[in-house]
Amino acid sequence: MSTSVRWPTLIVLASLAAVAPVSTDLYLPGFPELGDDLGVPASAVQLTLTAFLIGLAVGQLVMGPLSDRYGRRTPLVVSATVCVAAGVVCALAPSLAVLVAGRFVQGVAGAGGMVIGRAIIADLVTGRAAAKAFTLMLTIGGVAPVLAPLVGGLLADPLGWRGLLWVVAGLCAAVLVGVVLVLPETHPPTARTAGATSYADGLRAVARSRGYWPPVAVLALSFAMMMAYISASPFVYQDVVGLSAVAYGVAFGVNAVGLISAGWVSARLVERFEPRRIVGACIGVQVAATLGFVMLAAVGAPTWLLPVPIFVAVTTNGGVMGNSAAAAMSHVREVAGSGSAVLGFSQFTLGAVVSPLVGLGGEDSALVPAIVMATASVLALTASRVGLRAQPLPQVVASSSSTETATS
């Protein structure tokens, strides 16, 4: 078992993790134009995001167990190739139906990179080293959410929404090249499951792991809060707050900078503090921020105040996602692909359910998105407290070598 993840590998894994935020964030500034061009309302436009998230959820259930049986590299290369092809279909889509279908396939294929990337880290490291690696992976991958809305806002007018989707397809092609050139096989034949029942056996092994489920619930609910923010952000920032497409991209980027900064801090704090304590503190702040968002939206406060609690809520997820993923995966290392699949399925299924809910209040109201974000955060806090009382997360003593997760 290695005690570190090399930087080239970590960067490619981070790029795989960034496929989903790039595929969503980059074309968000084009949502209003997309709706006008295809003649559909805002709620219908959000179906393209929902379809992508459903694809991510379903694809992880397929790709994760397959990687337990056939190794990590081959399924990863195939899924990355399909992701590029689906991106081309989306960019050429003549109707909303074709676009939604293309986004679904793109989500299924993109899921391979996310689920197998987590399994690769579980193959390589464990304990605090894994917590640090997961956090660094998500933090490096978080550069994409910083750049994507900024680039999308700048390119929305000259390229249009179709041009933005062409950019997404090109970025997916770049990730495919990185996978082929950098990533090795980390799951040799001697470690793979075999037989007709291995898929079900892997999922049953995950289901029986009691310690696995509390951090999964925390991660999924915190991600639901993020998806409520992401799917509502074009309308909250542009229609409610009154920002232009470029200014919206800047605001979205500022929030992503906060998320990345929190991730870097968390990656260092994990060497001194238990990951579960970091998660608990971050979720507590997140609850306070989202409840503040609800209060401001409910009383009709000046709209320029709304970005403040949103920024705090988004930032705190930098200390939640990586630590929760590491805690969950530490319980299912023998079937890491299946464990990663169930984690991702829970995460993105809940995100897909939440995304259309934020549009129920219309395009000119921030109250419904605020309520959805607050509800998800409160439930995440509840899951964290109840789960820790039922079964504390495993304690891992860090050695001098295990804390050095990334090496050059």
N, C-alpha and C positions, 0 to 999 in steps of 0.2 A: 504493500500500500504506500503510495507516494505521500509526502508531507507538504507538497506544494503543487500549484497549477502554473505552468509557464505562461508568460505574458502573451505570446502569439496565440496559444490555445484559448486563453481567457478572452482575448479581443474578439476572436471568431465566435466564441460562445456568446459573448455580449451582443455581437451583431445578429446572431440568431434570435436572441431574446428581444432585440430591437425591431424585428420584422413586424410584429403586431403594432407597436406604437407608431412606427413609420407609416404603415398601411392605413392607419386611422387618422393620425394627426396631420399628415401632409396634405390631405385633401379636404380637411375640415373647413378651411377658409373658402372652399369652392362650393359648400353646401347650398347657399342661397342661389348661386348661378345654376347649379345642377338642377335644383327644383324648377327654376324658371325655364331652363332649356328643355327639360323632359315634361314639363307641364304637370308636376305633381306637388302636393303640399309638403310642409316640413316633416310631418310625421312619416310620410312615405319615403322621404330622403333618408331618414334615420334607419329605415329598413336595410339599407346597404351596410350600415354599421352593425346592425343586429345580425344580419346574415353572416357577416364575417366572424362575429363572435361565436355564433352557433357552430360554424365550421371549425373554429379553433377548439371548441369544446369536444365535438364529435371526433375530430382528427386526432386529438391526444389520446382518446380511448383506443383508437386503432393503432397509432404509431408507437405508443409506449410499450405495450405487450409485444408487438412485432420486434422491437429492438431487443427485448429480453431473449427472443428465440433466434434471431438472425444477426445479432450484433448491431452496433450503433451506426457504423459508417454507411453501409449500403442503403438502409431505409432513409438516412439523412440526405444522401445525394439524390435519391429518387424524389423525395418530397420537395427539395429545393428546386429541382428541375420543373416539377409540376407547378410550383408557385410562380415561377417566371412565366410559364405559358398562360396561366390563369390571369396574370397581370396584364398580358397583352389583350386577352379577351375583354377584360374590364375597360381598358382604354378605348377599345373599338365598339363598345356596346351601343346598339342602336336604340335601346329602350330600357326602362327601369327593370323590367323582368330579367333581361339578359344581364344587366349589371348586377342585380341581386344574386343571380345564379353564379356569375363569375366570382363575385366576392365570397360566396359560400365555399366554392372550390379552392379559392386562394386561401381562405381560412383553414380548411382541412389540410392543405399542403403546408402552410406556414406553421401549423401545429407541430409538425415533425421536428422542426428546428428547436422549438421551445421545449417540448417534452424530452427529446433526446439530449438536448444540451444540459438539462438538469440531471439526467441520468449519468451523463459523462462525468460531471462533477462528483456525483455520489460514487462513481467507480474509482475516482482518483483520490479523494480526501474524505475525512470524517471529522466529527467533533467541532471544536472552535475553528479549525482550519476550514471546514466546510461552510460554517456560518460566515466567515470572512470572505471566502470565495464566492458564495452566492450573492453576498451584499456587493462585492466589487463588480461582479458580473452585471448585476442589475444597475449599478451606478454607472459603469462605463456605457452600458446600453442606454442609460438615461440621457446620454448626449443627444441621441436621436430625437427625443421629445423636445429638446431645446431648439435644435436646428429645424426640425420638420415644420412646425407652425410658422416659424420666421420665414423659411424658404417658401412655404405654401402661400403665406400672405403676400410675399413679394412677387411670386409667379402666378398668382390667381388671375390677375388681369391680363398679362401678356400671353399666358399659355392656356388659361381656362381650366375647367375641371378635368377635361380629357388629358391635357398636357401634364397635370399633376399626377394622374394615374400612370402615364407613361414613365414619369420619374420613379414612381414606386416600382414598376416592373424592372427598370434599370438597376435600382438598388438591390432588388432581389437577385438579379443576375450577378452582381458583384459579390453578394454573400455566397452564392453557389461556387464561385471561383475560390473564395476563401476556404470553404469546406473541403473542396477537392485538394487544395494545395497544403493545408495546414493540419486538419484534424486526423489523428490516427484512430485505429480501432482500439477501444478501451474495454471491450467486453468479449474476450476470447471464447472460442468454442467450448472450452472446458467449463466455463461459467454459465453457459446458456441453458435455458429451459428447453425441453423438447417434448414431443408427444402431442396428441390431438387435444388433450385437456389442459395444456400448459397455460393457455389464455385464461381460462376460468380459474385454474389453480392460483395463478398470480393475483388475480383480483380478489380471490377468497383470502389469500395470505394478507393482502392489504386490509381487507375488511375486518380481519380478526385482530389487527394491531390497535389496541386501545389508545396508546400514546400518540398514534399518528393523527387522530382526528381533531383534537383541540387546536393545534396550530394550523391545520387545514381550514378549519372554520374561521379562524382569525384572518388568515390570508385571503380567503374568498370574500369575506365581508368587507375587508379593507379595500380589496380590489373593486368590489361593487361600488363603494364610495367614489373611487377614482373614475369608474366608468360613468357614473351619474354626472360627475363633473365634466368629463371629456365630451360626452354626447350632448350636454346642455350648453357647453362653453361658447359655441359660435353664436347662439341666440342670446345668452345672458350677457356676454361681453359686447356684442354688436348691436342687438336690438334693445336691450334693457339699459346697459351702461352707456351705449352710444359710441363705441369705438369703431374705427375703420378696420378694414381687413388687415392692413399692415399693423395697426396698433394692437389688434387682437392677437396677431402672431407674436408681437413683443410681450404682451401680457402673459400669454400662454408660455412663452419661453422663460419669463421670469419665474413662474411657478415651477417649471421644470428645473431651473437652476437651484431653487430651494430644495426640491426633491433630491437632486444629485448631491448637494452639499450635505444634507442629512445622511445620505448613504455613505459618504466618505467618513463623516464623523462616527457613524455607527460601526463601520469597519474597523475603526481604531478603538472605540470603546469596548468592543467585544473581547479585546485582550485583557480588559480589567474588570468588566462587569458581566454577569450572566445575561445571555441573549434574551431570556424571558423577561428580565427586569427592564431591558431597553424597550422591548415590545410593549410591556404594560405602561411605561411612562409615555411613550409616543401615542398610544391609543387614547390615553387619558386626555392629552392635549388636543388630539383630533376631535374627540367628543365635544370639548369646550368650544372649539372653533366652529364646528358645524352647527351646534346649537346657537352660537352667536350669529351665524349666517341666517338661520331661521328667524331669529328675533328681528334682525335688521330688515329682512324681506317682508316680514309680517306687519311691522309698524310703518312701513313706507319711508324708511330712512333714505338720505341722499344716496343715489345709486353709486357714486364714486367710492362709497365705503364698502360696497359688497366684495371687491377683490381682496380686501384684507383678510377676512376669515377664510376665504377660499385658499389663499396662499398658505396660511398656517396649516389648514387641513391637508392640503396636497403635500407639503413639506414633510409632515410627520410620517407619511408612508415610507420615506426613505429608511426609517428605522424599523419598519414592520415587515416588509415583504421578504427581504433576504433572510432575516433571522427566523421568520416563521417557516419559510421553505426548508431551511437547513434542519430545523427541529423536526419537521414532518418526515423528511427523507431519512433522517438518522434512524428511524424505526423500521424502515423497509428496504434496507440496502441490498438484501438478497434478491429482491424483485424491484430494483430501482426504476425500471421502465414502467412497470404497472403502477408503482407508487406515484411516479411523476405524472402518469396519465390521469389517475383519479384526482390528484391535486389540481392539475390544469383543467380537467373537465368541471370540477366544482367551481373553480375560479371563473371560468369564462361562461358557464351556464348561468351563473348568478349575474354576471355582467350583462349577458344578453337579455335577461329578464328585466334588469334595471334600466337599461338604455332607453327603451321606448316610454317608460313611465315618466321620465322627466319632461316629455313633451305634452303631457296631459293638461298642463296649465296654460298652453299657448306659447307663442313666440315672444310675448312681451311681459312675461312674469318669471320672477326668480324664486317664488315661494315653493313651488312644487319640487324643483331640483334641490332646494335647500332641505326640504323635509326628507327627500329620498336619501341625500347624503348623511343627514343626521341619524336617520333610522339605521342605516348600515353601520355607522360608527358605534352607535349605542349597542347594537347586537354584537359587534366585534368585541367591544369591551366586556360584555356579558359572557361571551364564549371564552375569552381569555381568563376571566375570574373563575367561572365554573369549571373550566378544563383544568386549571392549575390546582384547584381544590380536589378534583377527582383523581388526578394523577400528575404530579409535578413532572416537568420536562427533565430529561436525563442530565445529570451533572457531569461535565467533562473537564478534567484538569488539563490545562494547556501546557505543553512542553515548549522549550525555546524554539524548537524546529517547527512545531505544528502551527505556531502563530505566524510563521512566514509563509503565507498562502501564495503570494505571487512573487515569482523571482524572474529576473531577466535571463 
